[in-house]
């Protein structure tokens, strides 16, 4: 899995499970909304925090 693939999976999981703003059954356009350049900086911040949270949960901390 490449870094870009992992980042996309992380984004989808974040939007589905953490924020509950999209569903796995939603159309692609709903996801594309969050991939707009104007959201990149803020979304990257959210994903870094979410990634850390997942790592801590997986390690049992």
mmCIF file as Biopython writes it, N, C-alpha, C and O atoms, coordinates in Angstrom:
data_model
#
loop_
_atom_site.group_PDB
_atom_site.id
_atom_site.type_symbol
_atom_site.label_atom_id
_atom_site.label_alt_id
_atom_site.label_comp_id
_atom_site.label_asym_id
_atom_site.label_entity_id
_atom_site.label_seq_id
_atom_site.pdbx_PDB_ins_code
_atom_site.Cartn_x
_atom_site.Cartn_y
_atom_site.Cartn_z
_atom_site.occupancy
_atom_site.B_iso_or_equiv
_atom_site.auth_seq_id
_atom_site.auth_asym_id
_atom_site.pdbx_PDB_model_num
ATOM 1   N N  . UNK A ? 1  ? 0.854   -1.175 0.000  1.0 0.0 1  A 1 
ATOM 2   C CA . UNK A ? 1  ? 0.000   0.000  0.000  1.0 0.0 1  A 1 
ATOM 3   C C  . UNK A ? 1  ? 0.901   1.239  0.000  1.0 0.0 1  A 1 
ATOM 4   O O  . UNK A ? 1  ? 1.847   1.336  0.781  1.0 0.0 1  A 1 
ATOM 5   N N  . UNK A ? 2  ? 0.592   2.165  -0.874 1.0 0.0 2  A 1 
ATOM 6   C CA . UNK A ? 2  ? 1.376   3.398  -0.939 1.0 0.0 2  A 1 
ATOM 7   C C  . UNK A ? 2  ? 0.891   4.384  0.117  1.0 0.0 2  A 1 
ATOM 8   O O  . UNK A ? 2  ? -0.175  4.213  0.709  1.0 0.0 2  A 1 
ATOM 9   N N  . UNK A ? 3  ? 1.686   5.407  0.337  1.0 0.0 3  A 1 
ATOM 10  C CA . UNK A ? 3  ? 1.330   6.441  1.303  1.0 0.0 3  A 1 
ATOM 11  C C  . UNK A ? 3  ? 0.030   7.129  0.905  1.0 0.0 3  A 1 
ATOM 12  O O  . UNK A ? 3  ? -0.806  7.415  1.761  1.0 0.0 3  A 1 
ATOM 13  N N  . UNK A ? 4  ? -0.146  7.397  -0.384 1.0 0.0 4  A 1 
ATOM 14  C CA . UNK A ? 4  ? -1.373  8.049  -0.852 1.0 0.0 4  A 1 
ATOM 15  C C  . UNK A ? 4  ? -2.601  7.180  -0.612 1.0 0.0 4  A 1 
ATOM 16  O O  . UNK A ? 4  ? -3.662  7.684  -0.244 1.0 0.0 4  A 1 
ATOM 17  N N  . UNK A ? 5  ? -2.454  5.874  -0.821 1.0 0.0 5  A 1 
ATOM 18  C CA . UNK A ? 5  ? -3.575  4.966  -0.572 1.0 0.0 5  A 1 
ATOM 19  C C  . UNK A ? 5  ? -3.923  4.952  0.911  1.0 0.0 5  A 1 
ATOM 20  O O  . UNK A ? 5  ? -5.095  5.003  1.284  1.0 0.0 5  A 1 
ATOM 21  N N  . UNK A ? 6  ? -2.893  4.883  1.753  1.0 0.0 6  A 1 
ATOM 22  C CA . UNK A ? 6  ? -3.133  4.880  3.197  1.0 0.0 6  A 1 
ATOM 23  C C  . UNK A ? 6  ? -3.809  6.180  3.625  1.0 0.0 6  A 1 
ATOM 24  O O  . UNK A ? 6  ? -4.741  6.157  4.430  1.0 0.0 6  A 1 
ATOM 25  N N  . UNK A ? 7  ? -3.352  7.301  3.100  1.0 0.0 7  A 1 
ATOM 26  C CA . UNK A ? 7  ? -3.933  8.599  3.450  1.0 0.0 7  A 1 
ATOM 27  C C  . UNK A ? 7  ? -5.399  8.669  3.031  1.0 0.0 7  A 1 
ATOM 28  O O  . UNK A ? 7  ? -6.222  9.224  3.759  1.0 0.0 7  A 1 
ATOM 29  N N  . UNK A ? 8  ? -5.731  8.118  1.876  1.0 0.0 8  A 1 
ATOM 30  C CA . UNK A ? 8  ? -7.120  8.119  1.418  1.0 0.0 8  A 1 
ATOM 31  C C  . UNK A ? 8  ? -7.982  7.238  2.315  1.0 0.0 8  A 1 
ATOM 32  O O  . UNK A ? 8  ? -9.097  7.616  2.673  1.0 0.0 8  A 1 
ATOM 33  N N  . UNK A ? 9  ? -7.471  6.076  2.675  1.0 0.0 9  A 1 
ATOM 34  C CA . UNK A ? 9  ? -8.210  5.189  3.582  1.0 0.0 9  A 1 
ATOM 35  C C  . UNK A ? 9  ? -8.409  5.872  4.929  1.0 0.0 9  A 1 
ATOM 36  O O  . UNK A ? 9  ? -9.498  5.819  5.500  1.0 0.0 9  A 1 
ATOM 37  N N  . UNK A ? 10 ? -7.367  6.509  5.432  1.0 0.0 10 A 1 
ATOM 38  C CA . UNK A ? 10 ? -7.452  7.221  6.701  1.0 0.0 10 A 1 
ATOM 39  C C  . UNK A ? 10 ? -8.495  8.335  6.624  1.0 0.0 10 A 1 
ATOM 40  O O  . UNK A ? 10 ? -9.280  8.516  7.555  1.0 0.0 10 A 1 
ATOM 41  N N  . UNK A ? 11 ? -8.505  9.073  5.527  1.0 0.0 11 A 1 
ATOM 42  C CA . UNK A ? 11 ? -9.486  10.142 5.336  1.0 0.0 11 A 1 
ATOM 43  C C  . UNK A ? 11 ? -10.905 9.582  5.338  1.0 0.0 11 A 1 
ATOM 44  O O  . UNK A ? 11 ? -11.789 10.124 6.001  1.0 0.0 11 A 1 
ATOM 45  N N  . UNK A ? 12 ? -11.122 8.513  4.607  1.0 0.0 12 A 1 
ATOM 46  C CA . UNK A ? 12 ? -12.461 7.917  4.540  1.0 0.0 12 A 1 
ATOM 47  C C  . UNK A ? 12 ? -12.894 7.435  5.916  1.0 0.0 12 A 1 
ATOM 48  O O  . UNK A ? 12 ? -14.020 7.701  6.338  1.0 0.0 12 A 1 
ATOM 49  N N  . UNK A ? 13 ? -12.019 6.732  6.619  1.0 0.0 13 A 1 
ATOM 50  C CA . UNK A ? 13 ? -12.364 6.253  7.960  1.0 0.0 13 A 1 
ATOM 51  C C  . UNK A ? 13 ? -12.660 7.420  8.896  1.0 0.0 13 A 1 
ATOM 52  O O  . UNK A ? 13 ? -13.601 7.363  9.688  1.0 0.0 13 A 1 
ATOM 53  N N  . UNK A ? 14 ? -11.864 8.468  8.806  1.0 0.0 14 A 1 
ATOM 54  C CA . UNK A ? 14 ? -12.066 9.649  9.646  1.0 0.0 14 A 1 
ATOM 55  C C  . UNK A ? 14 ? -13.433 10.271 9.387  1.0 0.0 14 A 1 
ATOM 56  O O  . UNK A ? 14 ? -14.164 10.585 10.326 1.0 0.0 14 A 1 
ATOM 57  N N  . UNK A ? 15 ? -13.774 10.447 8.118  1.0 0.0 15 A 1 
ATOM 58  C CA . UNK A ? 15 ? -15.050 11.085 7.771  1.0 0.0 15 A 1 
ATOM 59  C C  . UNK A ? 15 ? -16.249 10.192 8.088  1.0 0.0 15 A 1 
ATOM 60  O O  . UNK A ? 15 ? -17.321 10.693 8.427  1.0 0.0 15 A 1 
ATOM 61  N N  . UNK A ? 16 ? -16.075 8.879  7.979  1.0 0.0 16 A 1 
ATOM 62  C CA . UNK A ? 16 ? -17.179 7.945  8.239  1.0 0.0 16 A 1 
ATOM 63  C C  . UNK A ? 16 ? -17.349 7.697  9.732  1.0 0.0 16 A 1 
ATOM 64  O O  . UNK A ? 16 ? -18.449 7.841  10.264 1.0 0.0 16 A 1 
ATOM 65  N N  . UNK A ? 17 ? -16.271 7.326  10.408 1.0 0.0 17 A 1 
ATOM 66  C CA . UNK A ? 17 ? -16.381 6.865  11.795 1.0 0.0 17 A 1 
ATOM 67  C C  . UNK A ? 17 ? -16.171 7.954  12.836 1.0 0.0 17 A 1 
ATOM 68  O O  . UNK A ? 17 ? -16.846 7.959  13.866 1.0 0.0 17 A 1 
ATOM 69  N N  . UNK A ? 18 ? -15.264 8.860  12.590 1.0 0.0 18 A 1 
ATOM 70  C CA . UNK A ? 18 ? -14.946 9.879  13.589 1.0 0.0 18 A 1 
ATOM 71  C C  . UNK A ? 18 ? -15.906 11.068 13.499 1.0 0.0 18 A 1 
ATOM 72  O O  . UNK A ? 18 ? -16.442 11.516 14.513 1.0 0.0 18 A 1 
ATOM 73  N N  . UNK A ? 19 ? -16.119 11.571 12.296 1.0 0.0 19 A 1 
ATOM 74  C CA . UNK A ? 19 ? -16.970 12.752 12.113 1.0 0.0 19 A 1 
ATOM 75  C C  . UNK A ? 19 ? -18.396 12.417 11.684 1.0 0.0 19 A 1 
ATOM 76  O O  . UNK A ? 19 ? -19.301 13.234 11.855 1.0 0.0 19 A 1 
ATOM 77  N N  . UNK A ? 20 ? -18.598 11.240 11.136 1.0 0.0 20 A 1 
ATOM 78  C CA . UNK A ? 20 ? -19.922 10.785 10.681 1.0 0.0 20 A 1 
ATOM 79  C C  . UNK A ? 20 ? -20.573 11.774 9.705  1.0 0.0 20 A 1 
ATOM 80  O O  . UNK A ? 20 ? -21.771 12.046 9.789  1.0 0.0 20 A 1 
ATOM 81  N N  . UNK A ? 21 ? -19.770 12.303 8.785  1.0 0.0 21 A 1 
ATOM 82  C CA . UNK A ? 21 ? -20.302 13.244 7.794  1.0 0.0 21 A 1 
ATOM 83  C C  . UNK A ? 21 ? -20.570 12.578 6.448  1.0 0.0 21 A 1 
ATOM 84  O O  . UNK A ? 21 ? -21.263 13.141 5.601  1.0 0.0 21 A 1 
ATOM 85  N N  . UNK A ? 22 ? -20.022 11.383 6.250  1.0 0.0 22 A 1 
ATOM 86  C CA . UNK A ? 22 ? -20.333 10.594 5.056  1.0 0.0 22 A 1 
ATOM 87  C C  . UNK A ? 22 ? -20.563 9.148  5.486  1.0 0.0 22 A 1 
ATOM 88  O O  . UNK A ? 22 ? -20.188 8.740  6.585  1.0 0.0 22 A 1 
ATOM 89  N N  . UNK A ? 23 ? -21.190 8.385  4.590  1.0 0.0 23 A 1 
ATOM 90  C CA . UNK A ? 23 ? -21.406 6.954  4.812  1.0 0.0 23 A 1 
ATOM 91  C C  . UNK A ? 23 ? -20.676 6.197  3.713  1.0 0.0 23 A 1 
ATOM 92  O O  . UNK A ? 23 ? -20.395 6.739  2.644  1.0 0.0 23 A 1 
ATOM 93  N N  . UNK A ? 24 ? -20.379 4.948  3.990  1.0 0.0 24 A 1 
ATOM 94  C CA . UNK A ? 24 ? -19.692 4.121  2.992  1.0 0.0 24 A 1 
ATOM 95  C C  . UNK A ? 24 ? -20.528 3.967  1.723  1.0 0.0 24 A 1 
ATOM 96  O O  . UNK A ? 24 ? -19.984 3.665  0.661  1.0 0.0 24 A 1 
ATOM 97  N N  . UNK A ? 25 ? -21.813 4.166  1.818  1.0 0.0 25 A 1 
ATOM 98  C CA . UNK A ? 25 ? -22.702 4.007  0.667  1.0 0.0 25 A 1 
ATOM 99  C C  . UNK A ? 25 ? -22.929 5.308  -0.099 1.0 0.0 25 A 1 
ATOM 100 O O  . UNK A ? 25 ? -23.614 5.306  -1.121 1.0 0.0 25 A 1 
ATOM 101 N N  . UNK A ? 26 ? -22.365 6.415  0.377  1.0 0.0 26 A 1 
ATOM 102 C CA . UNK A ? 26 ? -22.526 7.704  -0.298 1.0 0.0 26 A 1 
ATOM 103 C C  . UNK A ? 26 ? -21.818 7.707  -1.652 1.0 0.0 26 A 1 
ATOM 104 O O  . UNK A ? 26 ? -20.900 6.925  -1.901 1.0 0.0 26 A 1 
ATOM 105 N N  . UNK A ? 27 ? -22.266 8.594  -2.498 1.0 0.0 27 A 1 
ATOM 106 C CA . UNK A ? 27 ? -21.648 8.778  -3.810 1.0 0.0 27 A 1 
ATOM 107 C C  . UNK A ? 27 ? -20.263 9.412  -3.649 1.0 0.0 27 A 1 
ATOM 108 O O  . UNK A ? 27 ? -19.979 10.071 -2.649 1.0 0.0 27 A 1 
ATOM 109 N N  . UNK A ? 28 ? -19.427 9.203  -4.636 1.0 0.0 28 A 1 
ATOM 110 C CA . UNK A ? 28 ? -18.054 9.703  -4.645 1.0 0.0 28 A 1 
ATOM 111 C C  . UNK A ? 28 ? -17.993 11.225 -4.472 1.0 0.0 28 A 1 
ATOM 112 O O  . UNK A ? 28 ? -17.051 11.742 -3.871 1.0 0.0 28 A 1 
ATOM 113 N N  . UNK A ? 29 ? -18.974 11.930 -4.987 1.0 0.0 29 A 1 
ATOM 114 C CA . UNK A ? 29 ? -18.976 13.395 -4.925 1.0 0.0 29 A 1 
ATOM 115 C C  . UNK A ? 29 ? -18.915 13.903 -3.488 1.0 0.0 29 A 1 
ATOM 116 O O  . UNK A ? 29 ? -18.302 14.935 -3.215 1.0 0.0 29 A 1 
ATOM 117 N N  . UNK A ? 30 ? -19.551 13.174 -2.568 1.0 0.0 30 A 1 
ATOM 118 C CA . UNK A ? 30 ? -19.530 13.607 -1.173 1.0 0.0 30 A 1 
ATOM 119 C C  . UNK A ? 30 ? -18.114 13.564 -0.613 1.0 0.0 30 A 1 
ATOM 120 O O  . UNK A ? 30 ? -17.713 14.454 0.138  1.0 0.0 30 A 1 
ATOM 121 N N  . UNK A ? 31 ? -17.365 12.544 -0.973 1.0 0.0 31 A 1 
ATOM 122 C CA . UNK A ? 31 ? -15.971 12.447 -0.540 1.0 0.0 31 A 1 
ATOM 123 C C  . UNK A ? 31 ? -15.124 13.519 -1.230 1.0 0.0 31 A 1 
ATOM 124 O O  . UNK A ? 31 ? -14.267 14.135 -0.598 1.0 0.0 31 A 1 
ATOM 125 N N  . UNK A ? 32 ? -15.360 13.737 -2.502 1.0 0.0 32 A 1 
ATOM 126 C CA . UNK A ? 32 ? -14.590 14.731 -3.254 1.0 0.0 32 A 1 
ATOM 127 C C  . UNK A ? 32 ? -14.724 16.129 -2.660 1.0 0.0 32 A 1 
ATOM 128 O O  . UNK A ? 32 ? -13.810 16.947 -2.770 1.0 0.0 32 A 1 
ATOM 129 N N  . UNK A ? 33 ? -15.854 16.398 -2.035 1.0 0.0 33 A 1 
ATOM 130 C CA . UNK A ? 33 ? -16.048 17.689 -1.380 1.0 0.0 33 A 1 
ATOM 131 C C  . UNK A ? 33 ? -14.926 17.948 -0.370 1.0 0.0 33 A 1 
ATOM 132 O O  . UNK A ? 33 ? -14.405 19.061 -0.290 1.0 0.0 33 A 1 
ATOM 133 N N  . UNK A ? 34 ? -14.559 16.926 0.393  1.0 0.0 34 A 1 
ATOM 134 C CA . UNK A ? 34 ? -13.540 17.071 1.433  1.0 0.0 34 A 1 
ATOM 135 C C  . UNK A ? 34 ? -12.117 17.031 0.886  1.0 0.0 34 A 1 
ATOM 136 O O  . UNK A ? 34 ? -11.162 17.267 1.627  1.0 0.0 34 A 1 
ATOM 137 N N  . UNK A ? 35 ? -11.969 16.738 -0.387 1.0 0.0 35 A 1 
ATOM 138 C CA . UNK A ? 35 ? -10.650 16.712 -1.019 1.0 0.0 35 A 1 
ATOM 139 C C  . UNK A ? 35 ? -10.313 18.028 -1.718 1.0 0.0 35 A 1 
ATOM 140 O O  . UNK A ? 35 ? -9.285  18.128 -2.388 1.0 0.0 35 A 1 
ATOM 141 N N  . UNK A ? 36 ? -11.162 19.026 -1.566 1.0 0.0 36 A 1 
ATOM 142 C CA . UNK A ? 36 ? -10.906 20.327 -2.180 1.0 0.0 36 A 1 
ATOM 143 C C  . UNK A ? 36 ? -9.654  20.966 -1.577 1.0 0.0 36 A 1 
ATOM 144 O O  . UNK A ? 36 ? -9.396  20.825 -0.381 1.0 0.0 36 A 1 
ATOM 145 N N  . UNK A ? 37 ? -8.885  21.662 -2.398 1.0 0.0 37 A 1 
ATOM 146 C CA . UNK A ? 37 ? -7.655  22.301 -1.904 1.0 0.0 37 A 1 
ATOM 147 C C  . UNK A ? 37 ? -7.869  23.205 -0.686 1.0 0.0 37 A 1 
ATOM 148 O O  . UNK A ? 37 ? -6.995  23.293 0.177  1.0 0.0 37 A 1 
ATOM 149 N N  . UNK A ? 38 ? -9.002  23.866 -0.611 1.0 0.0 38 A 1 
ATOM 150 C CA . UNK A ? 38 ? -9.226  24.778 0.520  1.0 0.0 38 A 1 
ATOM 151 C C  . UNK A ? 38 ? -9.298  24.047 1.859  1.0 0.0 38 A 1 
ATOM 152 O O  . UNK A ? 38 ? -9.170  24.678 2.908  1.0 0.0 38 A 1 
ATOM 153 N N  . UNK A ? 39 ? -9.501  22.733 1.842  1.0 0.0 39 A 1 
ATOM 154 C CA . UNK A ? 39 ? -9.585  21.952 3.075  1.0 0.0 39 A 1 
ATOM 155 C C  . UNK A ? 39 ? -8.286  21.217 3.408  1.0 0.0 39 A 1 
ATOM 156 O O  . UNK A ? 39 ? -8.174  20.654 4.497  1.0 0.0 39 A 1 
ATOM 157 N N  . UNK A ? 40 ? -7.310  21.204 2.510  1.0 0.0 40 A 1 
ATOM 158 C CA . UNK A ? 40 ? -6.109  20.374 2.684  1.0 0.0 40 A 1 
ATOM 159 C C  . UNK A ? 40 ? -5.396  20.615 4.008  1.0 0.0 40 A 1 
ATOM 160 O O  . UNK A ? 40 ? -5.119  19.665 4.742  1.0 0.0 40 A 1 
ATOM 161 N N  . UNK A ? 41 ? -5.102  21.847 4.317  1.0 0.0 41 A 1 
ATOM 162 C CA . UNK A ? 41 ? -4.324  22.151 5.519  1.0 0.0 41 A 1 
ATOM 163 C C  . UNK A ? 41 ? -5.039  21.689 6.783  1.0 0.0 41 A 1 
ATOM 164 O O  . UNK A ? 41 ? -4.462  20.987 7.615  1.0 0.0 41 A 1 
ATOM 165 N N  . UNK A ? 42 ? -6.281  22.084 6.914  1.0 0.0 42 A 1 
ATOM 166 C CA . UNK A ? 42 ? -7.048  21.721 8.121  1.0 0.0 42 A 1 
ATOM 167 C C  . UNK A ? 42 ? -7.284  20.216 8.186  1.0 0.0 42 A 1 
ATOM 168 O O  . UNK A ? 42 ? -7.200  19.624 9.262  1.0 0.0 42 A 1 
ATOM 169 N N  . UNK A ? 43 ? -7.578  19.597 7.054  1.0 0.0 43 A 1 
ATOM 170 C CA . UNK A ? 43 ? -7.826  18.157 7.033  1.0 0.0 43 A 1 
ATOM 171 C C  . UNK A ? 43 ? -6.564  17.392 7.402  1.0 0.0 43 A 1 
ATOM 172 O O  . UNK A ? 43 ? -6.639  16.382 8.100  1.0 0.0 43 A 1 
ATOM 173 N N  . UNK A ? 44 ? -5.410  17.856 6.947  1.0 0.0 44 A 1 
ATOM 174 C CA . UNK A ? 44 ? -4.151  17.211 7.316  1.0 0.0 44 A 1 
ATOM 175 C C  . UNK A ? 44 ? -3.929  17.253 8.823  1.0 0.0 44 A 1 
ATOM 176 O O  . UNK A ? 44 ? -3.445  16.282 9.405  1.0 0.0 44 A 1 
ATOM 177 N N  . UNK A ? 45 ? -4.275  18.360 9.455  1.0 0.0 45 A 1 
ATOM 178 C CA . UNK A ? 45 ? -4.172  18.461 10.914 1.0 0.0 45 A 1 
ATOM 179 C C  . UNK A ? 45 ? -5.074  17.428 11.582 1.0 0.0 45 A 1 
ATOM 180 O O  . UNK A ? 45 ? -4.649  16.721 12.496 1.0 0.0 45 A 1 
ATOM 181 N N  . UNK A ? 46 ? -6.315  17.347 11.123 1.0 0.0 46 A 1 
ATOM 182 C CA . UNK A ? 46 ? -7.261  16.372 11.675 1.0 0.0 46 A 1 
ATOM 183 C C  . UNK A ? 46 ? -6.744  14.944 11.498 1.0 0.0 46 A 1 
ATOM 184 O O  . UNK A ? 46 ? -6.830  14.127 12.415 1.0 0.0 46 A 1 
ATOM 185 N N  . UNK A ? 47 ? -6.208  14.655 10.319 1.0 0.0 47 A 1 
ATOM 186 C CA . UNK A ? 47 ? -5.756  13.293 10.031 1.0 0.0 47 A 1 
ATOM 187 C C  . UNK A ? 47 ? -4.520  12.911 10.839 1.0 0.0 47 A 1 
ATOM 188 O O  . UNK A ? 47 ? -4.372  11.748 11.213 1.0 0.0 47 A 1 
ATOM 189 N N  . UNK A ? 48 ? -3.641  13.849 11.113 1.0 0.0 48 A 1 
ATOM 190 C CA . UNK A ? 48 ? -2.483  13.560 11.965 1.0 0.0 48 A 1 
ATOM 191 C C  . UNK A ? 48 ? -2.945  13.164 13.362 1.0 0.0 48 A 1 
ATOM 192 O O  . UNK A ? 48 ? -2.447  12.198 13.939 1.0 0.0 48 A 1 
ATOM 193 N N  . UNK A ? 49 ? -3.889  13.909 13.893 1.0 0.0 49 A 1 
ATOM 194 C CA . UNK A ? 49 ? -4.429  13.613 15.222 1.0 0.0 49 A 1 
ATOM 195 C C  . UNK A ? 49 ? -5.155  12.272 15.210 1.0 0.0 49 A 1 
ATOM 196 O O  . UNK A ? 49 ? -4.986  11.464 16.124 1.0 0.0 49 A 1 
ATOM 197 N N  . UNK A ? 50 ? -5.955  12.036 14.188 1.0 0.0 50 A 1 
ATOM 198 C CA . UNK A ? 50 ? -6.699  10.779 14.068 1.0 0.0 50 A 1 
ATOM 199 C C  . UNK A ? 50 ? -5.748  9.595  13.925 1.0 0.0 50 A 1 
ATOM 200 O O  . UNK A ? 50 ? -5.969  8.544  14.527 1.0 0.0 50 A 1 
ATOM 201 N N  . UNK A ? 51 ? -4.695  9.761  13.135 1.0 0.0 51 A 1 
ATOM 202 C CA . UNK A ? 51 ? -3.703  8.695  12.945 1.0 0.0 51 A 1 
ATOM 203 C C  . UNK A ? 51 ? -3.040  8.343  14.285 1.0 0.0 51 A 1 
ATOM 204 O O  . UNK A ? 51 ? -2.871  7.167  14.606 1.0 0.0 51 A 1 
ATOM 205 N N  . UNK A ? 52 ? -2.671  9.351  15.050 1.0 0.0 52 A 1 
ATOM 206 C CA . UNK A ? 52 ? -2.075  9.129  16.368 1.0 0.0 52 A 1 
ATOM 207 C C  . UNK A ? 52 ? -3.052  8.403  17.281 1.0 0.0 52 A 1 
ATOM 208 O O  . UNK A ? 52 ? -2.666  7.482  18.001 1.0 0.0 52 A 1 
ATOM 209 N N  . UNK A ? 53 ? -4.307  8.813  17.254 1.0 0.0 53 A 1 
ATOM 210 C CA . UNK A ? 53 ? -5.337  8.170  18.073 1.0 0.0 53 A 1 
ATOM 211 C C  . UNK A ? 53 ? -5.464  6.686  17.725 1.0 0.0 53 A 1 
ATOM 212 O O  . UNK A ? 53 ? -5.543  5.842  18.617 1.0 0.0 53 A 1 
ATOM 213 N N  . UNK A ? 54 ? -5.482  6.375  16.449 1.0 0.0 54 A 1 
ATOM 214 C CA . UNK A ? 54 ? -5.596  4.982  16.002 1.0 0.0 54 A 1 
ATOM 215 C C  . UNK A ? 54 ? -4.380  4.178  16.459 1.0 0.0 54 A 1 
ATOM 216 O O  . UNK A ? 54 ? -4.523  3.051  16.932 1.0 0.0 54 A 1 
ATOM 217 N N  . UNK A ? 55 ? -3.202  4.747  16.321 1.0 0.0 55 A 1 
ATOM 218 C CA . UNK A ? 55 ? -1.984  4.044  16.738 1.0 0.0 55 A 1 
ATOM 219 C C  . UNK A ? 55 ? -2.008  3.758  18.237 1.0 0.0 55 A 1 
ATOM 220 O O  . UNK A ? 55 ? -1.618  2.673  18.669 1.0 0.0 55 A 1 
ATOM 221 N N  . UNK A ? 56 ? -2.460  4.716  19.023 1.0 0.0 56 A 1 
ATOM 222 C CA . UNK A ? 56 ? -2.542  4.517  20.469 1.0 0.0 56 A 1 
ATOM 223 C C  . UNK A ? 56 ? -3.558  3.436  20.816 1.0 0.0 56 A 1 
ATOM 224 O O  . UNK A ? 56 ? -3.312  2.611  21.696 1.0 0.0 56 A 1 
ATOM 225 N N  . UNK A ? 57 ? -4.695  3.438  20.132 1.0 0.0 57 A 1 
ATOM 226 C CA . UNK A ? 57 ? -5.712  2.419  20.375 1.0 0.0 57 A 1 
ATOM 227 C C  . UNK A ? 57 ? -5.195  1.032  20.009 1.0 0.0 57 A 1 
ATOM 228 O O  . UNK A ? 57 ? -5.452  0.063  20.724 1.0 0.0 57 A 1 
ATOM 229 N N  . UNK A ? 58 ? -4.473  0.933  18.906 1.0 0.0 58 A 1 
ATOM 230 C CA . UNK A ? 58 ? -3.942  -0.359 18.467 1.0 0.0 58 A 1 
ATOM 231 C C  . UNK A ? 58 ? -2.858  -0.875 19.402 1.0 0.0 58 A 1 
ATOM 232 O O  . UNK A ? 58 ? -2.689  -2.084 19.556 1.0 0.0 58 A 1 
ATOM 233 N N  . UNK A ? 59 ? -2.125  0.044  20.026 1.0 0.0 59 A 1 
ATOM 234 C CA . UNK A ? 59 ? -1.062  -0.380 20.937 1.0 0.0 59 A 1 
ATOM 235 C C  . UNK A ? 59 ? -1.599  -0.663 22.339 1.0 0.0 59 A 1 
ATOM 236 O O  . UNK A ? 59 ? -0.869  -1.152 23.201 1.0 0.0 59 A 1 
ATOM 237 N N  . UNK A ? 60 ? -2.871  -0.356 22.561 1.0 0.0 60 A 1 
ATOM 238 C CA . UNK A ? 60 ? -3.489  -0.636 23.851 1.0 0.0 60 A 1 
ATOM 239 C C  . UNK A ? 60 ? -3.258  0.420  24.908 1.0 0.0 60 A 1 
ATOM 240 O O  . UNK A ? 60 ? -3.489  0.174  26.092 1.0 0.0 60 A 1 
ATOM 241 N N  . UNK A ? 61 ? -2.809  1.579  24.501 1.0 0.0 61 A 1 
ATOM 242 C CA . UNK A ? 61 ? -2.561  2.667  25.459 1.0 0.0 61 A 1 
ATOM 243 C C  . UNK A ? 61 ? -3.817  3.490  25.625 1.0 0.0 61 A 1 
ATOM 244 O O  . UNK A ? 61 ? -3.825  4.456  26.387 1.0 0.0 61 A 1 
#
